[in-house]
Amino acid sequence: MSNLAIAGERTSGQEIRTQNGAPHPLSPTMARLKPPLQCHVCCSTSCHLYPCPPRAVTACLSVANVVKSSLGPVGLDKMLVDDLGEVTITNDGATILAQLEVEHPAAKVLVELSEMQDKEVGDGTTSVVILAAELLKRANELIK
């Protein structure tokens, strides 16, 4: 095993280069050459250091908002009508999420999370979806 050592110190403003001599993607020059980030939600120009909440977070939050009002002892019942016109009235998060037609991949993960919680524990499906969505929301705020 060989020991690697870097002679000298790097001062600000020096270029970082790869082994073949090209500018490193994290170098100041490359950072200036990157196109501006596009805001996905509020505008079409670069107005943020990072893009607005990705659609994945928005999709997960919307799934959580569907079941959020059914949580707890005073939770509201939901009336679900399927394609055939059959009506289901429930406040069970697993039932609500099972009957939703979710298309977004990230939101489908929340539905699968609810199914796994129901299969493993048998309870807490609504809570786990709300908790996961809130964690995504807070993580997205930290990224900003």
VENVEN-V820628 format. One record per residue. N is the residue number from 1. SS is DSSP state (h for helix, s for strand, l for the rest). PSI is psi in whole degrees, 0 to 359 (NA if undefined). D_LAST is the distance of its C-alpha to the last C-alpha in whole Angstrom. Layout:
# VENVEN-V820628
n=N ss=SS psi=PSI d_last=D_LAST
n=N ss=SS psi=PSI d_last=D_LAST
This chain:
# VENVEN-V820628
n=1 ss=l psi=130 d_last=41
n=2 ss=l psi=149 d_last=40
n=3 ss=l psi=132 d_last=38
n=4 ss=l psi=136 d_last=36
n=5 ss=l psi=146 d_last=36
n=6 ss=l psi=122 d_last=34
n=7 ss=l psi=137 d_last=36
n=8 ss=l psi=176 d_last=35
n=9 ss=l psi=149 d_last=32
n=10 ss=l psi=129 d_last=29
n=11 ss=l psi=158 d_last=28
n=12 ss=l psi=146 d_last=25
n=13 ss=l psi=342 d_last=26
n=14 ss=l psi=148 d_last=28
n=15 ss=l psi=142 d_last=27
n=16 ss=l psi=127 d_last=26
n=17 ss=s psi=151 d_last=28
n=18 ss=l psi=181 d_last=29
n=19 ss=l psi=327 d_last=32
n=20 ss=l psi=7 d_last=34
n=21 ss=l psi=357 d_last=33
n=22 ss=l psi=152 d_last=30
n=23 ss=s psi=137 d_last=27
n=24 ss=l psi=146 d_last=24
n=25 ss=l psi=335 d_last=21
n=26 ss=l psi=4 d_last=19
n=27 ss=l psi=157 d_last=21
n=28 ss=h psi=325 d_last=21
n=29 ss=h psi=314 d_last=23
n=30 ss=h psi=326 d_last=21
n=31 ss=h psi=325 d_last=18
n=32 ss=h psi=334 d_last=20
n=33 ss=h psi=343 d_last=21
n=34 ss=l psi=144 d_last=19
n=35 ss=l psi=153 d_last=18
n=36 ss=l psi=150 d_last=15
n=37 ss=l psi=139 d_last=13
n=38 ss=l psi=133 d_last=14
n=39 ss=l psi=128 d_last=12
n=40 ss=l psi=340 d_last=14
n=41 ss=l psi=305 d_last=14
n=42 ss=l psi=339 d_last=14
n=43 ss=l psi=178 d_last=16
n=44 ss=l psi=3 d_last=17
n=45 ss=l psi=172 d_last=16
n=46 ss=l psi=110 d_last=14
n=47 ss=l psi=358 d_last=12
n=48 ss=l psi=159 d_last=8
n=49 ss=l psi=321 d_last=7
n=50 ss=l psi=158 d_last=6
n=51 ss=l psi=159 d_last=8
n=52 ss=l psi=173 d_last=8
n=53 ss=l psi=127 d_last=9
n=54 ss=l psi=160 d_last=11
n=55 ss=h psi=335 d_last=15
n=56 ss=h psi=315 d_last=15
n=57 ss=h psi=319 d_last=13
n=58 ss=h psi=320 d_last=15
n=59 ss=h psi=318 d_last=18
n=60 ss=h psi=320 d_last=18
n=61 ss=h psi=325 d_last=17
n=62 ss=h psi=324 d_last=20
n=63 ss=h psi=318 d_last=22
n=64 ss=h psi=324 d_last=21
n=65 ss=h psi=333 d_last=22
n=66 ss=h psi=318 d_last=26
n=67 ss=h psi=350 d_last=27
n=68 ss=h psi=321 d_last=25
n=69 ss=l psi=351 d_last=28
n=70 ss=l psi=5 d_last=31
n=71 ss=l psi=140 d_last=30
n=72 ss=l psi=178 d_last=32
n=73 ss=l psi=336 d_last=36
n=74 ss=l psi=24 d_last=35
n=75 ss=l psi=147 d_last=33
n=76 ss=l psi=147 d_last=34
n=77 ss=l psi=151 d_last=36
n=78 ss=s psi=139 d_last=35
n=79 ss=s psi=116 d_last=37
n=80 ss=s psi=131 d_last=36
n=81 ss=s psi=124 d_last=39
n=82 ss=l psi=186 d_last=39
n=83 ss=l psi=331 d_last=40
n=84 ss=l psi=356 d_last=44
n=85 ss=l psi=5 d_last=44
n=86 ss=l psi=136 d_last=44
n=87 ss=s psi=134 d_last=42
n=88 ss=s psi=127 d_last=40
n=89 ss=s psi=120 d_last=39
n=90 ss=s psi=159 d_last=37
n=91 ss=l psi=15 d_last=35
n=92 ss=l psi=122 d_last=34
n=93 ss=h psi=322 d_last=31
n=94 ss=h psi=319 d_last=32
n=95 ss=h psi=317 d_last=35
n=96 ss=h psi=311 d_last=32
n=97 ss=h psi=328 d_last=30
n=98 ss=h psi=330 d_last=33
n=99 ss=h psi=353 d_last=34
n=100 ss=l psi=144 d_last=31
n=101 ss=l psi=88 d_last=31
n=102 ss=l psi=130 d_last=27
n=103 ss=l psi=327 d_last=26
n=104 ss=l psi=133 d_last=23
n=105 ss=h psi=320 d_last=23
n=106 ss=h psi=323 d_last=20
n=107 ss=h psi=328 d_last=21
n=108 ss=h psi=328 d_last=25
n=109 ss=h psi=321 d_last=23
n=110 ss=h psi=322 d_last=23
n=111 ss=h psi=318 d_last=26
n=112 ss=h psi=324 d_last=28
n=113 ss=h psi=318 d_last=26
n=114 ss=h psi=318 d_last=28
n=115 ss=h psi=319 d_last=31
n=116 ss=h psi=320 d_last=31
n=117 ss=h psi=318 d_last=31
n=118 ss=h psi=321 d_last=34
n=119 ss=h psi=317 d_last=36
n=120 ss=h psi=315 d_last=35
n=121 ss=l psi=322 d_last=35
n=122 ss=l psi=359 d_last=36
n=123 ss=l psi=166 d_last=34
n=124 ss=l psi=18 d_last=30
n=125 ss=h psi=317 d_last=29
n=126 ss=h psi=316 d_last=27
n=127 ss=h psi=318 d_last=26
n=128 ss=h psi=326 d_last=25
n=129 ss=h psi=316 d_last=23
n=130 ss=h psi=318 d_last=21
n=131 ss=h psi=314 d_last=20
n=132 ss=h psi=319 d_last=19
n=133 ss=h psi=321 d_last=17
n=134 ss=h psi=322 d_last=16
n=135 ss=h psi=318 d_last=14
n=136 ss=h psi=319 d_last=13
n=137 ss=h psi=315 d_last=11
n=138 ss=h psi=323 d_last=10
n=139 ss=h psi=321 d_last=9
n=140 ss=h psi=324 d_last=6
n=141 ss=h psi=323 d_last=5
n=142 ss=h psi=328 d_last=5
n=143 ss=h psi=323 d_last=4
n=144 ss=l psi=NA d_last=0
